[in-house]
Amino acid sequence: MALKVVIKKEKVDDARPRQSARDDDKTEIEARILELLRKYPKGINDKILETHMPNLDIQIRVDVINDLLTKKKMKLFQAPGTNELFWGLNEQPVSIKLKEVDKEENVVMRIIEEAGNKGILNKDIRDQSGLNLTTINKILKALEGKNLIKSVLSISVAKIKVYMLFDLQPDRSVTGGSWYTDGEFESELVDIVNQQCYRMLQQKAEAAKLKAMDGPLIVRNASFLSSKEICQMISDMNIVKFNLTVEEIEAILETLVYDGKIEMRMVSDGDERIKTYRIVETLLSSAAIVRIPCGVCPVIKICGTAGEVQPKNCVYYDQWLD
């Protein structure tokens, strides 16, 4: 007998004010959950959701999941041999969707399906289908109107639209992820988050040193923070206005690893492997040449005793000495 479970919206006693999500926010959250379901074909539970979307309000999560269940985009099932409930993808087969379109639209739909979540340009659809561009554009407009496909602005193809199936979450190579807005990289925001991540790890390292009497190994282990913890701390600071994911924070932390400022290690948390980070304290200071303006000067090749660029009127030295 099939298991039938209904999720009821219950009143939750919480000191925090209840959050509400706009329609565009809910659409983004739905897309993230659907992408997570594709990543875990065996299903996801509350623990996996909390790990990947730690700052998502519980009530909003319940609302979005109920909407997805109502739309039959996901299903609820019981894991074999346990009483634990999981959510799984209940994606409508493309073969069913194709019944809603005519022959030419059918051809275009299949080409777009093969492109996956990286999308495809209209001129590439033309080359593969043999249809002229005017016909292609009419078909694309019709399919978008039926919510079978969608267009996404690609940052990797000179900000040109690419087309993909409506339910797909675009690949990061297409949108650039949450660090891009309308195809523009939010460099200032990334720098701020980068600095805050480093500061948190510095504070964690300072707090760990208070346990020096317990031995160096205890101090070292106490100086680590997981990417989930850092993600939650950044979210609590309200620096970003979107639902920050662990993967997005890990991308920021990875740049600090490459810079040699922090280190990463993998630890086990039950059946899951998680990333943890700590500050790297260098034993040797940097060479003197890189601590003075000349060591990193962008115009040192044209600097001399004559001309516009001279040491005696160097603005970088003025800033350094101040």
C-alpha positions in Angstrom: 0.0 0.0 0.0 1.4 3.4 -1.0 2.4 5.7 1.8 0.3 8.9 1.9 1.7 11.6 4.1 0.4 15.2 4.3 2.5 18.0 5.7 0.5 20.3 7.8 1.4 23.9 8.5 1.6 24.2 12.3 2.1 27.2 14.4 5.7 27.4 15.6 6.4 29.2 18.9 9.6 31.1 18.1 10.9 34.3 19.6 12.1 35.5 16.2 9.7 37.3 13.9 8.3 35.1 11.2 9.8 35.8 7.8 7.8 36.1 4.6 9.1 35.4 1.1 8.2 37.3 -2.0 7.2 35.3 -5.1 10.6 35.8 -6.7 12.3 34.6 -3.6 10.1 31.5 -3.4 10.9 30.8 -7.1 14.6 30.9 -6.3 14.2 28.7 -3.3 12.1 26.2 -5.3 14.8 26.1 -8.0 17.6 25.5 -5.3 15.6 22.6 -3.7 14.9 21.0 -7.1 18.6 21.3 -8.0 19.4 19.6 -4.7 17.0 16.8 -5.5 18.8 16.2 -8.7 22.1 16.2 -6.8 20.7 13.5 -4.4 18.7 11.1 -6.6 18.0 8.8 -3.6 16.2 11.7 -1.9 16.9 14.4 0.7 15.8 14.8 4.3 15.7 17.7 6.7 19.3 17.3 7.7 20.5 17.6 4.1 18.3 20.7 3.5 19.6 22.4 6.6 23.2 21.6 5.6 22.9 23.2 2.2 20.4 26.0 3.1 21.2 26.7 6.8 19.8 30.3 6.9 16.4 29.4 5.3 13.6 30.1 7.7 11.7 27.0 8.7 8.2 28.3 7.9 9.4 29.5 4.4 10.9 26.1 3.8 7.6 24.3 4.8 5.6 26.7 2.5 7.9 26.0 -0.5 8.0 22.3 0.1 4.2 22.2 0.3 4.0 24.2 -3.0 6.3 21.7 -4.7 4.3 18.8 -3.4 1.1 20.4 -4.6 2.6 21.1 -8.0 3.8 17.4 -8.0 7.4 18.4 -8.7 8.5 16.4 -5.7 7.3 13.4 -3.7 7.4 12.3 -0.1 8.5 8.7 0.6 9.7 6.5 3.4 13.3 5.2 3.3 13.4 1.4 3.0 13.9 -0.3 6.3 13.5 2.9 8.3 10.7 5.3 9.5 12.6 8.3 8.1 10.9 10.4 5.5 12.6 11.7 2.4 11.7 14.0 -0.4 12.5 12.9 -4.0 12.3 14.4 -7.4 9.0 13.9 -9.2 9.9 15.6 -12.4 7.5 15.3 -15.3 9.0 13.3 -18.2 9.8 15.5 -21.2 7.9 12.9 -23.3 4.7 13.9 -21.5 5.4 17.6 -22.0 6.0 17.0 -25.7 2.3 16.1 -26.2 1.5 19.7 -25.6 3.5 20.9 -28.6 3.4 20.6 -32.4 6.0 18.9 -34.6 8.4 21.9 -35.0 8.1 22.8 -31.3 8.8 19.1 -30.5 12.1 19.3 -32.4 13.2 22.5 -30.7 12.2 21.1 -27.2 14.4 18.0 -27.7 17.4 20.1 -28.7 16.9 22.3 -25.7 16.6 19.3 -23.4 19.9 17.9 -24.7 21.6 21.2 -23.8 20.8 20.6 -20.1 21.2 23.3 -17.5 24.0 25.1 -19.5 21.4 26.2 -22.1 21.7 26.7 -25.8 21.8 29.8 -28.1 19.0 30.3 -30.7 21.5 30.2 -33.5 22.7 26.8 -32.3 19.1 25.6 -32.3 18.8 26.9 -35.8 21.9 25.0 -36.9 20.7 21.7 -35.3 17.1 21.9 -36.4 17.4 23.3 -39.9 14.7 25.8 -39.2 15.1 29.5 -40.1 15.8 32.0 -37.2 12.5 33.8 -37.6 10.6 30.5 -37.1 13.0 29.5 -34.2 12.2 32.8 -32.4 8.5 32.3 -32.7 8.7 28.8 -31.4 10.9 29.9 -28.5 8.4 32.6 -27.6 5.5 30.1 -27.7 7.3 27.5 -25.6 8.2 30.2 -23.0 4.5 31.2 -22.9 3.6 27.5 -22.1 6.3 27.5 -19.3 8.1 24.6 -21.0 11.3 26.5 -21.4 12.9 29.7 -20.1 15.6 32.1 -21.3 18.6 33.0 -19.0 21.1 35.7 -19.5 24.5 34.1 -19.8 27.7 35.7 -18.5 29.9 33.3 -20.5 28.4 34.3 -23.9 28.7 38.1 -23.9 25.4 38.4 -21.9 23.3 36.7 -24.6 20.2 34.7 -23.8 20.4 30.9 -23.7 17.4 28.6 -23.5 16.8 25.6 -21.2 13.9 23.6 -19.8 11.7 25.6 -17.4 12.4 23.5 -14.3 16.2 23.5 -14.5 18.4 25.5 -12.3 21.0 27.2 -14.6 24.6 26.1 -14.2 26.9 28.5 -12.4 28.9 28.9 -15.7 25.8 30.5 -17.1 24.6 32.8 -14.3 27.8 33.1 -12.3 25.8 32.2 -9.2 24.6 34.5 -6.5 27.6 36.7 -6.8 26.3 38.1 -10.1 23.5 40.6 -10.5 22.1 41.0 -14.0 25.2 39.6 -15.4 27.5 41.9 -13.4 30.0 40.5 -10.8 29.4 41.9 -7.3 33.1 42.4 -6.6 32.6 44.7 -3.6 30.2 42.3 -2.0 32.6 39.4 -2.5 35.4 41.4 -1.0 33.3 42.2 2.1 32.3 38.5 2.6 35.9 37.4 2.0 37.1 39.8 4.7 34.4 38.8 7.2 35.2 35.1 6.7 38.8 35.7 7.4 38.0 37.8 10.4 35.8 35.1 11.9 38.5 32.5 11.5 41.0 34.9 13.2 38.6 35.3 16.1 38.2 31.6 16.3 42.0 31.1 16.4 42.4 33.7 19.1 39.7 32.0 21.2 41.4 28.6 20.7 44.6 30.0 22.1 42.9 30.3 25.5 43.0 26.5 25.7 46.8 26.5 25.4 47.1 24.5 28.7 45.2 21.6 27.1 48.0 21.1 24.6 48.7 22.2 21.0 46.5 19.5 19.4 43.4 20.8 21.3 44.2 24.4 20.3 44.6 23.4 16.7 41.3 21.4 16.6 39.5 24.2 18.4 40.5 26.8 15.8 38.5 25.2 13.0 35.1 26.4 11.8 32.9 24.4 9.3 31.7 26.1 6.1 28.1 25.6 7.5 29.0 27.5 10.6 30.6 30.3 8.6 27.6 30.4 6.3 25.2 30.8 9.2 27.4 33.5 10.8 27.6 35.5 7.6 23.8 35.2 7.1 23.2 36.4 10.6 25.2 39.6 9.8 22.7 40.4 7.0 25.5 41.3 4.6 23.8 39.6 1.7 20.2 40.0 0.8 19.7 36.5 -0.7 19.6 33.0 0.7 23.3 32.2 1.0 24.3 28.6 0.5 27.2 26.6 1.9 28.6 26.0 -1.6 28.7 29.8 -2.2 30.6 30.3 1.1 33.0 27.5 0.2 33.8 29.2 -3.1 34.8 32.3 -1.1 36.8 30.3 1.4 38.6 28.5 -1.5 40.1 31.8 -2.6 41.5 32.3 0.9 43.0 28.8 0.7 44.6 29.6 -2.7 46.0 32.8 -1.1 47.7 30.7 1.6 45.8 32.5 4.4 43.7 29.5 5.6 43.7 25.8 5.3 40.9 23.3 4.8 40.4 19.8 6.1 37.6 17.3 5.6 35.9 15.7 8.6 33.1 13.2 8.9 29.7 14.0 10.3 27.8 10.7 10.2 27.6 9.6 6.6 28.5 13.1 5.3 31.9 14.7 4.8 32.1 18.4 5.6 34.8 21.0 5.0 36.3 22.9 8.0 38.8 25.8 7.9 41.4 27.5 10.1 43.8 30.4 9.9 47.4 29.6 8.6 50.0 31.3 10.8 53.2 31.8 8.8 56.4 31.1 10.6 58.4 33.6 8.5 57.5 37.2 7.7 57.3 38.4 4.1 60.4 39.8 2.5 61.1 43.5 3.0 60.8 44.2 -0.7 57.1 43.3 -0.8 56.3 45.4 2.3 57.4 48.7 0.7 55.6 50.4 -2.2 58.3 49.6 -4.7 57.8 45.9 -4.3 54.2 46.0 -5.6 54.3 49.2 -7.6 52.3 49.0 -10.8 54.4 51.7 -12.6 57.9 50.8 -11.3 59.1 50.2 -14.9 58.7 53.8 -15.7 59.9 55.2 -12.4 63.2 57.1 -12.3 65.0 60.3 -11.5 63.4 62.1 -14.5 59.9 62.2 -15.8 56.4 62.3 -14.2 57.0 59.1 -12.1 59.8 59.7 -9.5 60.4 58.5 -5.9 60.4 62.1 -4.6 56.7 62.6 -5.6 55.5 59.0 -5.2 51.9 59.0 -3.9 52.2 55.4 -2.8 55.1 56.3 -0.4 53.0 59.1 1.0 50.2 56.7 1.8 52.6 54.1 3.2 54.4 56.6 5.5 51.1 58.0 6.7 
